[in-house]
Amino acid sequence: MGNQYILYFDSGTTNTRLYVLNQEMEIIIANKRKIGSKESAIARSNKVLIEAMKALYDETIKEINISENQVKEIFASGMVTSPYGLKEIPHKIVPLTIHEFVDGIEIFYEDTCFQRNINLIPGLKTINDDFTYVNNMRGEEIEVFGTLDELKNLGKSDNIAIINPGSHTHITYVQNEKIIGILSNFTGELYYALKTCTILSPIFDIDDMKLDKEMVKKGVENLKIFGFNRAIYISHSMRIFNRGTDIERFSYSEGVINGGIRESLEYYCENYWTECETVAIIGDEFMYELYSTILEGSNYIKDIIWLPISKTKSYAVNGLKKMINLRGDYDGK
């Protein structure tokens, strides 16, 4: 039968990543396909997502020359547990620990393409009588659990807000390695909509995605003064009257689109997460620079930590390893 492997799908709104882990739980390959639950939602069917995931699966095991029999287990997290994923799985309710979260894994037999069991990892949600304070996430929770060991080693695992930039940017509040609360925001999809479907499209169509920090701050400032509609229109005015460089207009727009993250986080820090003074940002260098600039000068956030990701470093994979170890049934054989 040969060596055994675990395959893990991290599937979001717009992208699906597949990681192959060896017997030592190390990443030996990571592949990505630009497809997610958004395509299923548009098609009103999850068939497009399932077929794409299976194609990615087949390509990957062929690339590393392993057989179907060598795949010990398949795990999947993120939007695969949404209505337009593989199967809708109810969110777990916070607060909870990773030990409590592991019990929520559901085994699903996918009978159209894979014809085998897939372990589906649920998302998280908050509950409140006022819908204003209802938040949810699918996929970011496993990343958060995957950061805990590193944050503990840094002495930062308590009273920390962890930011996951993405199609929907989520902020997770952690106390003593326990997820206490969630704050969900609409960012990446808003960016995509403005880029592809509005007159602002040329502003985002640049080759060099660098940031002018002062223009990011200007975007945040104008968002607070004028609100979103007027603040983003200023981007349009800058373009048609040729004010600023391409990077300055782009940076200003990023500040407007993402500046609400600071406003919502500071509101929660003032009213609910009153002991929170530290933020950790999970992302690449661009996202770290963007969000650290947005949060600069905050009266609440005193310390900002960067948790970098790359093709070979995934906090979601780290979270999966913790979950498998806690489950205690993977012997690496």
PyMOL commands that set and color helices and strands:
alter all, ss='L'
color gray80, all
select helices_A, chain A and resi 37-43+47-63+68-70+79-81+98-102+131-133+140-153+188-197+201-204+213-226+228-240+246-258+260-271+285-294+315-327
alter helices_A, ss='H'
color red, helices_A
select strands_A, chain A and resi 5-11+16-21+27-33+71-78+92-93+106-110+116-120+124-125+136-137+160-164+168-175+178-186+278-283+303-308
alter strands_A, ss='S'
color yellow, strands_A
deselect
rebuild
show_as cartoon
